[in-house]
């Protein structure tokens, strides 16, 4: 086992870690630049207002920096007006300080500035706590410092490698596909010999884990969509696409929402499949050997298609093979009547999962810009 410090370089190259590190750098740059402007250009007597608002404005996406920056500007302006009104007419004392905080916290509940509404109270604290008196700088000067801080924060986030978060979305989608493929492959391996309820319970737990990971994937995809908005890199990618240049992996060429919806469906069918196998393990009697052999081959191929980017399709579509399997069992007529619900459920579940594997493979090929070589032929033709 390697010591943690040796794993650090590899972790820093991961998209999420790189984004977090970049946010730290942006915050430092924005705060420092705003402080320098406040001291050397504005010659402010309260040089902490500009860097403070700059730090509040540096969010993970350009769109959020703009929307939250506008809220910060409005909330801070209200806080400045509040503090000047209380300081000028009531003076600064224990009870007026408490009054400013009370009014600021009530104002923070307004829905249209709820995300940054607390800046009303904190700005009042800064201004009143800095020794407000009748000789305090003009109200417009404080407003200007707030605007400078917000402007610097937005500018830094806009210029310094605005994040896209498409790599994180890609990783989540591929991880879920690999897990589904691994579970199906394991099912095929176990079912080809024997299995028990404990193994089926393990498959159910893995499916539940996938559901939890899908929630994180949805959050990342929504974040990736937001990161596209007001982002100069989005326009650059589109220009490169029109010029026929490679774009690399990205959400411009892949519909992750559809992929995740299909993955949700796949996990549901996977859970149903695991429950069916768990119930089948408790039924007395031997499984039909022909069904076991042919069904295992199909499950193994679908699992391979989920997990392997380069999986090749067989000539015969999987949907057709599943239908033919049911037809052959019916024609031969050697299955007892009570076995049909169980066997039919396994065939139906795999039919749904195979269709999803086909869609996943197509989406993966579109995202990577290559031919849909991973299609498993579940739709026929």
N, C-alpha and C positions, 0 to 999 in steps of 0.2 A: 504493500500500500504506500503510495507516494505521500510525502508530507504536504499539508495544505498549500504552502507557499509555492510548491512546484506546479500545482494545478491552477494557480492564479492567472498566468498568461493565457491559458486556454479559456478560462471563464471570461476574461475581459474581452475576448473576441466574439463571444456570444452576442446576438443582437440585443437582447434585453439588457445585459450588463453594459454593452457599448452605449446604448441609449441613456441609461442612468448616469454613466460617467460623463457623457456629453452634456447632460442637464446640469451636472455640477459645474462643469467648465463654463457653460453659458451663464449660470447664476453669478459666478465670480466675476466674469467679464462685464456683465450688465451692471452689477452693483458697483464695481470699481469705476467703470466709465461714468456712471451717473454721479458718483461722489466727486470725481475729478471735475466734471462740468459744474456741479453745484458750488464747489469751492473756488475754482479758478475762473469760471466764466460768469456765473450768476453772483458769485461772492456772497453766498447765502450765510445768514447767521444761524440757520437751522439746516446744516448740510446733510442731515440724515433722512430727510423726507424723500429726496430724489432716489438715493440707492435703495431705500426701503420699498418704495413703489416699483422700482425696477425689478427687485427680487420677486415681488408679488406677481409681476406680469410674465415672468419667464416660465411658461407652462410647457407641457410636452408637445403640443402642436401649435402651429402658427394660428390656426383658427381660434383655438382656445385662448391664446395670448391676446388676440384682438378682442374677443368677446369679453374675457375676464378683465383685460386692460381697460376697456370702456367702463365696466362696472367699478373697477378700482378707482378710476378717475372721478366718477360721479360720487362714489361713497366717500372718498377722501375730501372732495370739494365740500360735501355736506358736513363732514367732520370739521373742516377748517372754519366754515361759516358758523357752525355751532359753537366751537371753542372761542372764536372772536366775539360772538354775540354775548356769550356767558361772561367771558373775561372783561369785556368793555362795560357791560351794564350791571353785572352782579359781583364782579371781582373774583379772585381766585381764593377759595377757601375749601375747607373739608366738604361742606355740603354742596357747594357749586361744582366741585370736582365730581362728587357722586351724582349730581344732577346731569352733568354732561355724559357720564357713563350710562346712566339710565336711559336718557334720550337716544344715545348712540346705539345701545343694544336693542331698543324698541325699533329704531329705524333699520337695523340689520335684518329684521324679519320681513321687510318689504320683498315681495316675490321677484320683482324685476332686477334686484341687486342682491338676491339672497346669497349667491355664491361668494361674493366679496363684501357683503354688507357690514361685516365686523370692522372693516376699515373705517367706518364712521366713528366708532368708539376709540379705536387705537389712534387715529389721527388726532382726535380731541385730547387723548392722553399725552401724546407727544407735544402738542402745541401748548397745552396748559401746564404740563410738567416741565417745560423748558424755561420757565420763569417769565410767563406772560405778564406784560405790564403795558401801560399806556404808550410807551415808546416802542412797542413791538413792531416788527416789519409789517409792511402793508399786506393786506389780504391778497391782492393780485400777485405779489411775489411768491406767496406760498402756493397759490394755484399754479403758477408757472413751474415751480419746482416739481409738483406732482406730475404735470404734463411731461416734463423732461424725463422723469423717471420711467413713466409708462412708455414714452417714445423710445427710449434706449432699450428697454426690455423687449419691446416688439421688434425693433430693428435687429437686435442680436439674434433673436429666435428665427427671424426671417432669413438672415444672411448665413448664419453658421450651421450648415448642413441640417435643414429642417427634417425631422424624422418622418419616415413613411410607415414603419411598423409592418411592412409586408413580409419581411423575413420571419418575424414571430408568427404571423398568421400561417405562413407556409409550414413552419415547423410543427405547429399544433395539428394542422390537417394531416400532414404526413405521419405524425406520431400516432394519431387515432387510427389511420389506415393500417399502419404496421401492427398495432395491437389487435385489431380485428382479424388481420391475416394470421397472426400468431395463435389466437384462440381457435380459429377455424382449423388451422393445421393441426393443432393439438387435439381438437375434436376428432379429426379424421384418423389420427394416429391411435387414439384411445379406442374409438369405435371399431376400428379394424380388428381389434383383439377382444378386449373386454373393458368395462369401466364400472364405476359405482357412483352412488349418490354424492360421496365426498368430492369426487372429481367434477361432477355437475355443479355442485355448490361453489367450487373454485371458479368455474367459468362464469357463474352468476356474479360473483364478487368482482371479477375482472370487468364484466359488462357495467356494473355500477361505477367502477373506477373510471371507465370511459365516459360515462354520463357526466361525472364531476369535471373531467377534463374538457368535455365539450362546453361546459359553462364558461370556463376560462377562455376557450377558443372563441366563443361568441363575443366576449368582452374585447379580446384582442382584435377581432375583425371589425367590430364597431369603432374601435380606436383607430384602426388603420384607415377606415373610410373617412373619419374626421381628419386624419392627418393629411389626406389628399386635398382638403379644402384650403384655399388661399396659400398653396404651397408651390414655390417656384419649381421644385423638382417634378411636380405633376405636369406642368407645361413642357418641361424639358423632355420628359419621357414621351409625351405625345408628339413632339417634333421629331424625336428620334424614330418613333414608330412610323410617322409619315415618310421619313427619309429611308426607311427600310433597314435601320441599324438595330443591332441586338439591344434589348432592354434589360436582360437579366430577369430573375424571378420577380414578379410583382403583381399587384392586384389590378393593374390596368388590363391584363389579358385573362384574368381568371375571376369567376364569380364565386367567391368563397361562401356567400350566403347560401346559394343553392347547394354547394358541396356540403356545408355543415347541416343543412336541412336533411339531405340524403344520409349523412352520417348519423344523425339523430334517429332516422327511421331504421338504419342498419343496426344500431345498438338495441332498439326495441325488438327487432326480429331476432337478434342474437340472444337476448334474454329469453324470448319465447322458445327458441331452439334448445337452450340449455335446460329450461324447465321441462320440455318434452322429453329430453334424454334422461333427465332425473326420474321422471315418472316411468319411462320405459325400463329403467334399471330395476324397478320393483315388480315388473310383470313377470310371471312365471313362463318358462318355455324359452326355446332358442329362437334367435332372430333368423329370418330367411337369409341364407348365405348369399344368394344372388343380389338381393336388395342391399345387403351390407357392403358387398364388394363395389357395386356400381355407385352407390350413394357416397361412399368414402372417396372414390375417385373425383366425383364432382366437388365435394367439400374441399378436398385438397387443392384442386385447381383454382377455386374461387379464393381460398385463403392465399394462395400464391399470387393471384392477381391483385389482391389488396396490398400485400406487403412488398411486392417486387416491381420496381419501375419498368423493368424490361421484360415482364412476363408476356409470353406469346400466346395468342389464342389458338385453340385447336380448331380443326375444320368444322366440326359439328357444334352448333350453338348449344350452350348449356341449357337454355330453356327447352329446346327440343329434346335434349337427352333426358331431362326430368319428366317431361310429358311421356316420352317413350317408356321410361322406367315404370310409370304408373300403368300404362297400357299393357306392357308385357306381364306385369304381375296380375292384372285383371284377366287377361286372356288365358294365362297358364292356370289360373284359378286354384292355386295351392295355398293361398293365404286364408286363415280362418277369418270369418266375418268380424270378430272383435278386434282384429289387428289393423283393419283399414283406417280407423281414426288416427291411430298412432303413426302409421307409415305415411298416410296422407298429410298429416301435420308436418312431418319432417320434409316431405317433398315441397309443400307450399312455402314453408319458411325459407328453404334454400332457393326457391324460385324468386322470392322477394330480395334476398340478400345478393343473389347473382345479378339481378337487375341493377342494384345499387353499386355493386362492384364495377359494372360496365360504365355507369355514369361517373364514378370516381376516377376510373382510368382515363376516360375522355377528358375530364376536367384537368387531370394531372398532365396529360399530353398537351392540352391547350396552354396551361400555365408555363410549361417548359419550352413551348414553341416547337415541339417535335411532332412526329406522326403519332397517332393514337395506337401505338404498338402494344399497349397493355390491355386493350379491349378484350374481354373474355367472350364476346359473341353472345351475350345473354339475350339480345333482342332479335336474333335470327338474321338471315340474309348474308 
